Amino acid sequence: MTSFESVGDGVWRLPVPLPFASPRSVNSYAFESGDGLILLDCGVASDDGLSILRSALDDLGQLSTLIGSHLHVDHIGGAAVLVAETGARWVMHDSTPDDVASYNDWSIRTAVLAAAAAENGAPDDFVTGLRNRFERPDWYGTAVDPTHPVSDGDRIALGPDRYLEVLYTPGHQRNHICLIDSRTGVLYSGDHVLPRISPFVPYSGPESDHLDDYLSSIDRIERGRHTLTHPAHGPEIERGSERAHQIRLHHERRLESMLELLDERPTTAWRVMESTFRPNLNFLQQRLAFQETLAHLHYLDNTGRLRRGIDRGTIHYERTGR
């Protein structure tokens, strides 16, 4: 039996299972429109997830448009399959083509992270693991360029007097978008605003400052005075802008705790990570924690609150002042 529920005003929520311990599912949202169904996010390219979506579409109507909130597997892994099956328009932010190659070829991303780990004090086994550990599962799917790219402020029509407004919110991923329903004011926040956790902010090299992007984007949500918000994972959020403010405070506290740690002595990013996150992380958790640490230290460096030095080939960080 297909599991989907109405969230009102011609919108349906479809929890699509994921092959992870956490999160266990992604919320896909189906919008009724004059041209057929518009679907936001679709999960991975697994038999279980795709069969649930196909069954839901059989009940709800013909898919005309598929929107990807951002280029992460739990949101768009099955997109190429669905687009090929249905002929639907494929909508993502217009920056997406810049990241399609690294989605399809993991060695591009892991090479950057392995190099950063080697120069930031990570142990040899972690660096080796980054270079050798990853095997790309079949359910990851293949990313393809959007057939209908969108940018900030664009409108995706639901009818003659109703549309979804595109809100460009980079940070968690550089091509992330949120959507605002023009009739109801409901915010569809993807991974940008989540109910229980702070979304992961990556590090992808010194040329990008993803935390600065994320904080600017989260401030935009906070200023928007959004109330009812439907996220990509977990239950609805009653006050989206208040939740955005809480996430902003979380990052401010983390930044300050890192600066306090650097008051004691210059230290490496790896040691900052070990002091910031809980112990006994598995390899994947270490990888995510290390990227978050690098993202925060890179942001502090760019804002002049710390400086970097190199000692025998290893980068150390120290606080510049209060």
Buried (B, 14 or more C-beta within 10 A) or exposed (E): EBEBEEBEEBBBBBBBBBBEEEBEBBBBBBBBBEEBBBBBBBBBBBEBBBEBBBBBBEEBEEBBBBBBBBBBBBBBBBBBBBBEEBEBBBBBBBBBBEBBEBBBEEEEBBBBBBBBBBBBBBEEEBBEBBBEEBEEEEBBBEBBEBBBBBEBEBEBBBBEEBBBBBBBBBBBBBBBBBBBBBEBEBBBBBBBBBBEEBBBBBBBEEEBBBBBBBBEBBEBBBEBEBBBBBBBBBEBBEBBBBBBBEBBEEBEEBBEBBBEBBEEEBBBBBBBBBBBBEEEBEEEEBBBBBBBBBBBBBBBBEEEBBBBEEEEEBBBBBBBEE
